[in-house]
Amino acid sequence: MLWALCAIFLGLWLISMAVSVTMGGFAHLLLVAAIAVILFAAWQSRTTV
């Protein structure tokens, strides 16, 4: 589920970067959210027994 969310965030980030320069702030928020999801998923997979 987290990987799907990450893929959606990265896809939206790529689309928003291609569409317009004025959406730069939104695009960077999506990138930060995608990185946060990746880090959370990696952290969660290490702690799961």
MOHU-V987537 format. One record per pair of residues at least 12 apart in sequence whose C-alpha atoms are under 8 Angstrom apart, sorted by the first residue. I is the first residue (numbers start at 1). GAP is how many residues later the second one is. Records with the same first field share a line. If there is no record, write none. Layout:
I=GAP, GAP
//
This chain:
2=35, 36, 39
3=34, 35, 38
5=29, 32
6=27, 28, 29, 31, 32
7=27
9=21, 22, 24, 25
10=20, 21, 24
12=15, 18
13=14, 15, 17, 18
14=13
//
